[in-house]
């Protein structure tokens, strides 16, 4: 039984590490977008319009059409503030939201945490 527990911990740590790495990559994409926007602003004097609405339109996506009128009203009434949110901030927030569960899971499943607690 002890051997199965170790294998599950290793698999869990690997999964948490992958989640943590994905979150870090998404957050670093936000930092890169901020850097590129700053370079464009310094060169041309105009802040590039990198917001969620531009990103959504460039993906050639449309708002979903749902048959339920109440749900469609909620979707259609999405505030313009969210769509004008800077894209780099959205990437940082989403990356952080992805990174935190991976980091917490890795910390919980890490063997050195238990060893230091037992040593005290």
C-alpha positions as CSV (number, residue, x, y, z in Angstrom):
1,X,0.0,0.0,0.0
2,X,2.9,2.4,0.8
3,X,4.2,2.0,-2.8
4,X,0.9,3.0,-4.4
5,X,0.8,6.2,-2.2
6,X,4.2,7.2,-3.4
7,X,3.3,6.7,-7.1
8,X,0.1,8.7,-6.7
9,X,2.0,11.5,-5.0
10,X,4.5,11.6,-7.9
11,X,1.8,11.6,-10.5
12,X,0.0,14.4,-8.5
13,X,3.1,16.4,-8.3
14,X,3.7,16.1,-12.0
15,X,0.2,17.2,-12.8
16,X,0.5,20.1,-10.4
17,X,3.8,21.1,-11.9
18,X,2.3,21.1,-15.4
19,X,-0.6,23.3,-14.2
20,X,1.9,25.6,-12.5
21,X,4.0,25.8,-15.7
22,X,1.0,26.6,-17.9
23,X,0.0,29.4,-15.5
24,X,3.5,30.8,-15.6
25,X,3.5,30.7,-19.4
26,X,0.2,32.5,-19.7
27,X,1.3,35.1,-17.1
28,X,4.6,35.6,-18.9
29,X,2.7,36.2,-22.2
30,X,1.0,39.1,-20.4
31,X,4.4,40.5,-19.4
32,X,5.6,40.1,-23.0
33,X,2.5,41.9,-24.3
34,X,3.1,44.7,-21.8
35,X,6.7,45.0,-23.0
36,X,5.8,45.1,-26.7
37,X,3.1,47.7,-26.0
38,X,5.6,49.8,-24.1
39,X,8.1,49.6,-27.0
40,X,5.3,50.6,-29.5
41,X,4.3,53.5,-27.2
42,X,7.9,54.7,-27.0
43,X,8.5,54.5,-30.7
44,X,5.2,55.9,-32.0
45,X,3.9,57.8,-29.0
46,X,0.5,56.0,-29.2
47,X,-0.5,53.1,-26.9
48,X,-1.6,50.2,-29.1
49,X,-5.2,49.1,-28.7
50,X,-4.6,45.7,-27.3
51,X,-7.7,45.0,-25.4
52,X,-10.0,42.0,-25.0
53,X,-12.4,43.3,-27.7
54,X,-9.6,43.6,-30.3
55,X,-8.4,40.1,-29.3
56,X,-11.9,38.7,-29.6
57,X,-12.5,40.4,-33.0
58,X,-9.1,39.2,-34.3
59,X,-9.9,35.6,-33.5
60,X,-13.0,36.2,-35.7
61,X,-15.2,35.1,-32.9
62,X,-18.8,36.1,-32.2
63,X,-20.9,36.2,-29.1
64,X,-22.7,32.9,-28.6
65,X,-26.3,32.8,-29.7
66,X,-28.4,30.8,-27.2
67,X,-32.1,29.9,-27.5
68,X,-32.8,30.8,-23.9
69,X,-33.7,34.5,-23.9
70,X,-32.7,35.1,-20.3
71,X,-29.2,33.7,-20.8
72,X,-28.9,35.5,-24.1
73,X,-29.8,38.8,-22.3
74,X,-27.0,38.2,-19.7
75,X,-24.5,37.5,-22.5
76,X,-25.5,40.5,-24.5
77,X,-25.4,42.8,-21.4
78,X,-21.7,42.1,-20.8
79,X,-20.3,45.4,-19.6
80,X,-18.1,47.3,-22.1
81,X,-15.6,47.8,-19.2
82,X,-14.6,44.1,-19.4
83,X,-14.1,44.3,-23.2
84,X,-11.9,47.4,-22.9
85,X,-9.7,45.6,-20.3
86,X,-6.0,45.6,-21.4
87,X,-5.1,42.2,-22.8
88,X,-1.8,42.0,-20.9
89,X,-3.7,42.4,-17.6
90,X,-6.2,39.7,-18.6
91,X,-3.3,37.3,-19.4
92,X,-1.7,38.1,-16.0
93,X,-4.9,37.5,-14.1
94,X,-5.7,34.3,-16.0
95,X,-2.1,33.1,-15.7
96,X,-2.2,33.8,-11.9
97,X,-5.5,31.9,-11.5
98,X,-4.0,28.9,-13.3
99,X,-0.7,29.1,-11.5
100,X,-2.0,29.3,-7.9
101,X,-3.7,25.9,-7.8
102,X,-0.6,24.2,-9.3
103,X,1.7,25.9,-6.8
104,X,-0.5,25.0,-3.9
105,X,-0.9,21.4,-5.1
106,X,2.8,21.1,-5.6
107,X,3.5,22.5,-2.1
108,X,1.0,20.1,-0.5
109,X,2.3,17.0,-2.3
110,X,6.0,18.0,-1.8
111,X,7.8,15.5,0.4
112,X,10.3,18.0,1.9
113,X,7.3,19.9,3.5
114,X,6.5,16.8,5.5
115,X,10.1,16.0,6.4
116,X,10.7,19.5,7.8
117,X,7.5,19.3,9.8
118,X,8.5,16.0,11.3
119,X,12.0,17.2,12.1
120,X,10.7,20.0,14.3
